[in-house]
Amino acid sequence: MLQVQGLTEIPPETKKVAQAAFPNGSLVMAIRDELGTVYIDEQFQDLFPGRGQPAVSPALLTLVIVLQFVEGLTNRQAANAVRGRIDWKYALGLEL
């Protein structure tokens, strides 16, 4: 079951901290700033059953895979980046 979520606005605190930490930006931040929302959950609607437990946003997961590829990271490194990197939280619209 897909609950449409998609990328959200960048939380104000995340935006403030990321811009302070990366005054010249970063590639990951530029991807979000220049491209905005690249994927939306509705694009993946047909891939999910109508019932069952809600899935994690496929648009968010797809962006993680793109960032992982761009930076040449392993799955574990990408998971760590989602948890610990300010620029990734910015790109994904996550709270710090």
C-alpha positions as CSV (number, residue, x, y, z in Angstrom):
1,M,0.0,0.0,0.0
2,L,1.4,3.4,-1.0
3,Q,0.6,6.4,1.1
4,V,1.6,9.3,-1.1
5,Q,4.2,11.4,0.7
6,G,7.0,12.5,-1.6
7,L,9.6,15.1,-0.9
8,T,8.5,17.8,1.5
9,E,9.7,21.3,1.9
10,I,13.1,21.6,3.5
11,P,12.6,22.1,7.3
12,P,13.7,25.6,8.3
13,E,16.3,24.4,10.8
14,T,17.8,21.9,8.3
15,K,18.0,24.7,5.7
16,K,19.6,27.1,8.1
17,V,22.2,24.6,9.4
18,A,23.0,23.3,5.9
19,Q,23.5,26.7,4.5
20,A,25.8,27.6,7.4
21,A,27.7,24.4,7.1
22,F,28.0,24.7,3.3
23,P,28.1,28.4,2.5
24,N,29.0,27.6,-1.2
25,G,26.5,24.7,-1.3
26,S,27.3,21.1,-2.2
27,L,26.5,18.9,-5.2
28,V,23.8,17.2,-3.2
29,M,22.2,20.5,-2.1
30,A,22.4,21.8,-5.7
31,I,20.6,18.7,-6.9
32,R,17.7,19.6,-4.6
33,D,17.9,23.4,-5.3
34,E,18.2,23.1,-9.1
35,L,15.9,20.1,-9.8
36,G,13.4,20.5,-6.9
37,T,11.2,17.5,-6.7
38,V,12.6,15.0,-9.2
39,Y,10.3,12.1,-8.4
40,I,6.8,12.0,-7.0
41,D,5.2,9.0,-5.3
42,E,2.3,8.9,-7.8
43,Q,4.8,7.8,-10.5
44,F,5.2,4.5,-8.6
45,Q,1.5,4.0,-7.7
46,D,1.0,1.0,-10.0
47,L,3.8,-0.9,-8.4
48,F,2.1,-1.1,-5.0
49,P,-0.9,-3.2,-3.9
50,G,-4.0,-1.5,-2.6
51,R,-3.7,-3.0,0.9
52,G,-1.1,-3.9,3.4
53,Q,1.4,-1.9,5.4
54,P,2.2,1.5,4.1
55,A,5.5,1.7,2.1
56,V,8.3,4.2,2.6
57,S,8.1,6.9,0.0
58,P,9.4,5.5,-3.3
59,A,10.3,9.0,-4.5
60,L,12.5,9.5,-1.4
61,L,14.1,6.1,-1.9
62,T,14.7,6.8,-5.5
63,L,16.5,10.1,-4.7
64,V,18.6,8.2,-2.2
65,I,19.7,5.8,-4.9
66,V,20.5,8.6,-7.3
67,L,22.6,10.4,-4.6
68,Q,24.3,7.0,-3.8
69,F,25.2,6.6,-7.4
70,V,26.5,10.2,-7.8
71,E,28.8,9.8,-4.8
72,G,29.8,6.2,-5.5
73,L,28.6,4.9,-2.1
74,T,27.8,1.4,-0.9
75,N,24.3,0.7,0.5
76,R,25.6,1.0,4.0
77,Q,27.4,4.3,3.3
78,A,24.3,5.7,1.7
79,A,22.2,4.7,4.8
80,N,24.8,6.4,7.0
81,A,24.6,9.5,4.8
82,V,20.9,9.7,5.2
83,R,21.3,9.4,9.0
84,G,24.3,11.7,9.5
85,R,25.0,14.1,6.6
86,I,23.4,17.5,6.7
87,D,23.5,18.0,3.0
88,W,21.7,14.7,2.4
89,K,19.0,15.7,5.0
90,Y,18.6,19.0,3.1
91,A,18.2,17.2,-0.2
92,L,15.8,14.7,1.2
93,G,13.8,17.3,3.1
94,L,14.4,15.6,6.5
95,E,14.7,17.1,10.0
96,L,18.1,17.2,11.6
